[in-house]
């Protein structure tokens, strides 16, 4: 039963597989769980840095005070969501006792995954603001998945 649980944990980590070259290179060199945990922590830090860069570009691109306030509110709400999602995924009080030495790696990879999704969302919003801050509407005939500025 324990082996089945460990196999599940390893499989769940692959579901959080990161795409950065740095993470893959670090992961290939790692020989211990502690080294894998460092690789995942570094990946989470890289995605946080990427998020901060896109967020600041977005704030710089938004000219209307209402837009800037909304972006800040949305980003704060997202950070609260991210933290709550991770806590819901790993609710135990003593996480290392409950989830084992793999927990820091899994939690950091989940954080990186959620952050990568937010980076993509902010990049979408950045595209809107670089086209004169026009609101979005749905349109089925566009190549970008149906989003385009209203005319």
N, C-alpha and C positions, 0 to 999 in steps of 0.2 A: 504494500500500500504506500509506503514512504517513497519507494522508487517511482511509482505512478505519479505521486504528487510532485516530486522533483522533475520528472519529465514534463508535467504540465507547466511548471514554472519556467523551465527552459523554453518550451514552446511559446508561452505567453510573452517572453522577452523577445523572441523573434517577431512577434506581432508588432512590437514597438521598434522594429529595426530602423536604424537611422541611415540616412543617405549620405552624410558627409564623409569625405575621403579621410579626414582626420580621425573620425570615430572608427571607421573600418580598419585603418592602419593601426590604431591603438589597440583595438580589439584583437587583431591578429597577433600582436606582440605579447599581449597579456597572458600570463601563465597562472595567475591566482585570482581568486574572487576579489581580493582587495584591489588588484590592478584593474580588473574589469569595472569595479565600482568607480575608480578614478577616471577611466575612459568615459563612462556614462555621465559623471559629474562635469567633466570638461565639455561634453556634448551639450548638456543642459546650459552651461555658461555660454557656449557659442551661440545657441539659439536665442538665449536672452539678449545677447549683444546684438544679434541681427534684428530682433524685435525692437530694441531701443533705437537702432538706426532708422528703421522704417517708420517708427512712431514719430521721431523727431522730423523726418522728411515730410510726413503727413501734416504735422502741426505747422511746419513752415509753408506748406502749400495751401493750407486753408486760410483764407483771408478774412472771412466773416467771424466776428466774435462768437456768434451763436454756434457756428460750426466747430470752432476750437473747443468751446465748452462741452459740446456734445461728444466730440472725440475723446476728450479727457474723461468724461463720465463713462463712456462706453469702455474705455481701456481699464478704468478702475473696476468696473463691474466684471470685465473679463478676468482680471487678476483674482478677484474674489471667487469667481466660478472655477478657475483653474485650481486654486488651492483647495476648494471644497470638493472638487471632483477627485483630486488625488487622495484627500482624506477619506472620502467615501469608498474609494477603491481599496485603501489600506486602513481600515478603521481601528485596528487593535491599538491599545494604549502602548504596550511594549512591542513595538514593531519588529525589532530584531529577534525577540523571543518567539513571536508569532510567525514571522515570515522568513526568518533566517538571514544569513549573511548576504543573500541575493537581493534583499529588500532595497538597499540604497541604489543599486544598479537599476532595478525595476522602476523605482519611484522617479529617479532622474531621467530614465528613458521615456517614461510617461509624461513627465514635465516637458521634455524636449519635443515630444510628439504634439502635445497640445499647443506648445509655443509655435511650432512650425505651422500648425493650422491657423493660428492667429496672425502670423507673419503673412500668410497667403491672403487672409481676409483684409489686413491693412493695406497690402499691395493693391488689392482690388479697389479699395476706397481711395488710395493714392491716385489710381488711374482716373477716377471720377473727378477728383479735385484738380488734376492736371488738365481736365477738359472744361474749365470754367465753372466748376462747382455746380453743374446742373444735376438735378435729382435723377435717380434711375427709374426706368420703367422696364417692364418685361416685353420682349419681342422675340418671337420664335424663329425669325429668319436671320439672326445674326450669328456670326462664327464664334462669338465669345460666350456661348451658353445662354444667350437670350437677354443679356443685360446690355443696355445702351442708354446714353443720355436722352432725355426728352427733348424734342425740338420745340 
